[in-house]
Amino acid sequence: QRSVQHAKETVLKENLWQMRRAIDQYASDKGKLPQSLDSLIEGKYLREMPVDPVLDKAEWESVMGEDPLSSNGEQGLINVKSLAEGTDADGKAYSEY
């Protein structure tokens, strides 16, 4: 049971890292932040929406914020977080990954 939970947490961290890397790559290539996670798939920065292994769903919290690359203060996707409730083995909330 413990190793299964550890594996899910490891996959969750990796999926979040991949999506955050895709946000950065999109911004670097296009000169603006993506408007949604779907923009990353449409732009081929991700093949498909990763699954949150804790929830077993491809659902994520999109964190929007001011686009530092925009001259008129537009908003864009700045981060992505897990919607899973609870904490990992170290007591860290999944939503804080």
C-alpha positions as CSV (number, residue, x, y, z in Angstrom):
1,Q,0.0,0.0,0.0
2,R,2.8,2.4,0.9
3,S,4.8,1.8,-2.3
4,V,1.6,2.2,-4.4
5,Q,1.0,5.6,-2.7
6,H,4.6,6.6,-3.2
7,A,4.4,5.7,-6.9
8,K,1.3,7.8,-7.3
9,E,3.0,10.8,-5.7
10,T,6.1,10.4,-7.9
11,V,3.9,10.3,-11.0
12,L,2.0,13.3,-9.8
13,K,5.2,15.3,-9.4
14,E,6.4,14.3,-12.8
15,N,3.1,15.2,-14.5
16,L,3.1,18.6,-12.9
17,W,6.7,19.2,-13.9
18,Q,6.0,18.2,-17.5
19,M,3.0,20.6,-17.7
20,R,4.9,23.5,-16.1
21,R,7.8,22.9,-18.5
22,A,5.2,23.0,-21.4
23,I,3.8,26.3,-20.1
24,D,7.4,27.7,-20.1
25,Q,8.2,26.4,-23.6
26,Y,4.9,27.7,-25.0
27,A,5.6,31.2,-23.5
28,S,9.2,31.1,-24.9
29,D,8.0,30.1,-28.4
30,K,4.9,32.2,-28.7
31,G,5.9,35.3,-26.6
32,K,2.8,35.0,-24.4
33,L,1.4,32.6,-21.8
34,P,-1.1,29.9,-22.9
35,Q,-4.8,30.7,-22.1
36,S,-5.5,27.1,-20.9
37,L,-4.1,23.7,-20.5
38,D,-5.9,22.8,-23.7
39,S,-3.7,25.4,-25.5
40,L,-0.7,23.2,-24.7
41,I,-2.4,20.2,-26.3
42,E,-3.6,22.2,-29.4
43,G,-0.1,23.6,-29.8
44,K,1.5,20.1,-29.5
45,Y,3.4,21.0,-26.3
46,L,1.6,18.0,-24.6
47,R,0.2,15.0,-26.5
48,E,-2.7,14.6,-24.1
49,M,-3.9,15.8,-20.8
50,P,-1.9,14.0,-18.1
51,V,-3.8,12.1,-15.5
52,D,-3.6,13.1,-11.8
53,P,-2.8,9.6,-10.4
54,V,-4.1,10.5,-6.9
55,L,-7.6,11.4,-8.3
56,D,-7.3,9.1,-11.3
57,K,-8.7,11.8,-13.5
58,A,-7.2,14.2,-16.1
59,E,-8.4,17.2,-14.1
60,W,-6.2,20.0,-12.8
61,E,-6.4,23.4,-11.2
62,S,-5.3,26.1,-13.7
63,V,-3.7,29.0,-12.0
64,M,-4.1,32.2,-14.0
65,G,-2.1,35.4,-13.5
66,E,-0.7,38.4,-15.2
67,D,1.3,37.6,-18.3
68,P,4.7,39.3,-17.8
69,L,5.3,39.0,-21.6
70,S,2.2,41.0,-22.4
71,S,2.4,44.8,-22.8
72,N,-1.2,45.4,-21.9
73,G,-1.5,43.3,-18.7
74,E,-3.2,40.3,-20.2
75,Q,-3.8,37.1,-18.2
76,G,-2.4,33.7,-18.9
77,L,-1.8,30.3,-17.4
78,I,1.1,30.6,-15.0
79,N,0.9,27.4,-13.0
80,V,-1.0,24.1,-12.6
81,K,-1.8,22.3,-9.4
82,S,-3.4,19.0,-8.3
83,L,-7.1,19.1,-7.3
84,A,-6.5,16.1,-5.0
85,E,-7.3,16.5,-1.3
86,G,-5.0,15.1,1.4
87,T,-1.3,15.0,2.0
88,D,1.6,12.8,1.0
89,A,3.7,10.6,3.3
90,D,5.7,13.7,4.4
91,G,2.5,15.7,5.3
92,K,2.7,18.0,2.3
93,A,-0.6,18.8,0.7
94,Y,-1.0,17.5,-2.9
95,S,-2.2,21.0,-3.9
96,E,1.1,22.4,-2.8
97,Y,3.2,20.3,-5.2
